[in-house]
Amino acid sequence: MSIESKAVLAGQVETAAKAAGLVAVSSEVGKDFSGNPTTRFTLALAADKAKTEVLELSDRFDFSRVDLLADVSSYLAESAKRLRNPRPDCYLTLHGLPLSFGKFEWPFHLSTSGADTYLVHGEIRLEDGNESVLHAKIAASMTVTFAEIVKAPEQPFAEGFIYNAVRKTMDQGQLELVKSGNRQPVPVTTRYYSPWKKRFSFNDTMEAQRQEFLAAKAFWLSGVLGGGQPVWLLDPRDAQYLNTTVEELSKSAVALAREGVLLLATDMEFATPTEALMGHRTKYEAEVAAQLAFIKPSFNEEMRGGHTNM
């Protein structure tokens, strides 16, 4: 990418970030998995510059396309709200595992093993408040057919569904959290996308499940990991993961507040757990223990022995 092109991209990112309530603190030259140049932007909340995240874009990214700009703007607007969380990197699985997501290397790269797939590498870690060393190195693979659905193989267009695919794979017991190990596969195929509805599909949930999910999210991400700071309950990524809408999540949150489980902020989007909810620590820790036992299948014994090549 030429110096002029870098300057144009930086200006476009700064403008879009500002519109979302973010500021571009810095940028630096990076490399993708194949060694191609990228630009890594550090974005911060305009109201709290201590809250930051990294946006990495390849030199092939065309920010000038109107359809791409709209999606990037939406991504940044969501990021601004997510950065208000005490732990913006943390997500909850449907079965109660609090996980952090990090070290993702964008954009996608072609598989080096000869497979006709695109990959992105990253890492998830168990976040139970006990400084756990349990983690999983991830190799999320996107089929060529699935890639046709995605507007661009870049972070703003794929991060959400990749994180949800990781959570879904964990729900199915097909990922294991270990102290050390090789990368574990997360296949991302058209089974996660409905072409006639034009939307992603991960977990069919009922109202009771959504309420339990939001209560557990408030318990872990606010009460345990966040020092009681408000957590965003109306995250569109969670809505996608639970096959529901932000509006339905809002109804679930209001119902929990009425039951004395949550304390909603004035914006009705963020909440903290009540003392009554925090009194259920034994229950939530038992759920984590049960899920850790569930995700110890025998399917990956060869992986433990190093017999993988991703």
N, C-alpha and C positions, 0 to 999 in steps of 0.2 A: 504494500500500500504506500502510495506517495505521501510526502509531507502534507501536500494540499488536501489529499483525500482524508488523511488522519484529522486534519484541522476541521474539515467539513463534518466528519462523523462526531468529533468531540462537541462541536457546536450543536449538532442535532440532539445528541444525548443530553447536553446541558439544558436545552430548551424544553425537551420532553420531561426531564427530571423536575425542572422548576414548576411546570404545570401540575405535577403530581405532588408537590410539597416536599421535594427532595432537592439536594444540591450535589453537584459533582465535585467531590473533594479533591480527587486526583485521578490521573490516568497513567498507565504504564504499558510498555510493550510486553506482550506475552507470547506463548507458543501453544498451539493445540497439540493433540497426541501425536500427530504426524510431523510436527515441527513447523507447521505453517504459522505465520504471524497472526496474532490476535491483539486486541486492545482491551485491557482490564481497567474498568472504571470503578472507583470506590465512590459509592453514593451514600449520602447521609440524610437523615431527617433534617429539614430546615429548622425545625423547632428544637432539635436535640442532636447535635452533630456527633455525639458519642455513639449514636445508634447508626451503624453502617452495614452495607452489604456490597458484594462485588458483582458487577455485571460484566461478563466477558463476551465480546463479539468478534467474529472472524473478519478478516480483510475482505471477504467475499460478500459481506452483508450489505444490502442496498437499503439504507434507511429512507431513501427518498420515495419509495413506493407507498402510495396512500394506504393500501390495505395492510401493509406491514406496520406502518406508523400507528395506525389505530390500535393494533394488537399490542404493540410495545407500550403505548400510552396507558392501556388498560393494565398491563403487567406492572408498570411503575406505580400506578395508583393503588393497586393492591399491595405492592411492596411497601408503600408509605404507611399503610395501616398495619401491615404485618410487623414492621419495624417498631411499632409502638408496643409490641409484646415484650415482656421481660426477657424471653428467649425466642427471638424470631426464627432461629434455626430448628426449633423443636416442633414435632408433630406427634399425634397419638394414633395408634392403630385401633381398629374396631374392637380388638380383643384386649385392649388396655395396656399396650406397651408404649411408654414414652420414649421417642427416638429423636436424636439430632441428625441432621443431614449436612454433610460437608465434603470438602475436597473434590467436588464435581469438576470435571475437566471439559469445558465446552469449547467448541460445538461438537456434534457427533463426528466420529471418524469411521472410515471403512474398516471392517474386520481384517486383521492381519493373518487370520488362520485360513483364509480362502472362502469363508462363508459369505453369502450374499446378503450381508446385514450391515447396519450402522450401529456403532457402539458409543456409549458415554460411560466413563468410569467415575465412581464416587465412593462415599463411605457413610455408613450409618452407625450410630453408637447408642447403647442403652443409656438412658438418662433417668435414673431412679433416685437421684439425690445422694448416692453413696459412692460417687467417684468410680463407677464400674469400669472395668477394662473390656467388657464384652462389646464386640463390634462386628461388622461385616463389610468387607470390601465388595463393591458392587460393579458388575458389568451389565448394564442395561442394553439389550439388543433390540433394535427396531428393524423389522423386516422391510424389504424394498416396497412391498405393497402398502404397508402402514405408512412408510415415508411419504407416499403420494398424498396422504391426508394432511400432513403437516406443512404449513406454509413455508417454513424455513427451519433447517436443522440447528437452530440457535437457541440459546438459553431462554429468552422470553416466550418462545412458542412451544417449548417442550418441558420445561422444568416442572410445571404443575402435574402433567399426566405421568411423567417419569417418577416423581415422588409418590404419586398415588399407585402406580404399578408396583413400586417397591413395597408399599404398605400392603397392597393386595397379595403379593407373593408371600409376604410375611404371614398374613392371615391364613394362607393355605398351608403353612408349615414347610414351605420350600426354600426358606432362608434360615440360616443358623447364626446366632450371635456367638462368637468365639473369642478367645484371647489372642489368637494369631491364626492366620490361614490365607489361602489363595482367594482370588476373586470368585464370587458366586454369581451365577447367571440370573438375570431378571428379563425374561422374554416379554417384549411389548408387541402384540399382534393386533389384528383387526377384531379379535374377540373382545377387545376393550372399547370398540367404537361401533356405533350403530349408524350405518350410512343413510338409512331412511329417516332417522331422527336427527342426524347430523350432530351427535353428541357422544361423549365418552360414557362408559358404563363400567362400574367396578363392583359395588355392593348394593343389592336391594335391601333397604332397611325400612322398618316400621317406626312409628312415632316413639314408642318406648325405647327402642334401640338408639334413636337419635338423642333422646333426653339423657340416656345413660352415657352416651359418648360425650356430650357437652359437659355433663357433671364431672366425668373423669378428666376431661381436658382442663377444666377449671382447677380441679384438685391438683393435678400434676404440674401443669405449665404455669399456674399462678401460685397455688398454695405451697407446693414443694420446691419447684425450681425457680419461681419468680418472686419470692419474698412477699407474696400477697399483692403484687401489682396486677392491674387489670390485664386480661387476656382477650384477644379478639375472637368472639364466638361465631361471627358471621363470615368466616373465611370461605370464599368461593371454591378453594381447593378442597375443603372438607365437604362442601355441598356436592361437588363432583364425585368425591370418594364415596359418599354415602348415597349416591344416586337420588339426590333431592335438590331443593332450591334454597337459596339464601333466605327467601321468605319463610319457608318451612322451618329452617333453623331458628329464625327469629321467634316464631310461634313456640318452638320447643324451649327456647331460652326464657321467654316470658312465663311459660308454665312452670319452669323450675324456680323462677324467682317467686312466684306465688306460693310455691310449696316450701319456701324458706331454704332452698338449696343454694341459690346464687344471689348475689347482690349486683344488680345491673347498674352500669354507669348511666349518666344522663342521656348519652347518645343511643342507648339501648343496644349497642353493638359489642361493647366490652363488658366484662364482668369479673368479679372475684368470688371465691368460695366463701360460704358462711362457716361459722364455727361448727355448725351441725354437720356440714359436709366433710370438714377436715377431721371430724371424729371417726370417719370411716377408713382411716389409714390401713388398718389390718385387712379390711376387705380388698382394697386396691393393691396392696402388696401381695396378697394371696393370688390375685388375678395375674400379676406379673410373674410370680413363681410358676403358676400353672401354664402360662403361655411359654415361658422359657423351657419348661419340660416338654411341651407340645412340639416345639421347633427343634427338637433333638432327634430327627429321624435318621435312619440308616442310609438314606439316599446319597449322602455326600461323603461316605467313608473314603472314596477314591480321591475326593477333593482334599481331604485331610492329608492324604498321602502325596499330594502334589501332582496328581494326574490330570491336570487341566492345562489348557492353552488358550487363553482369551486375551 
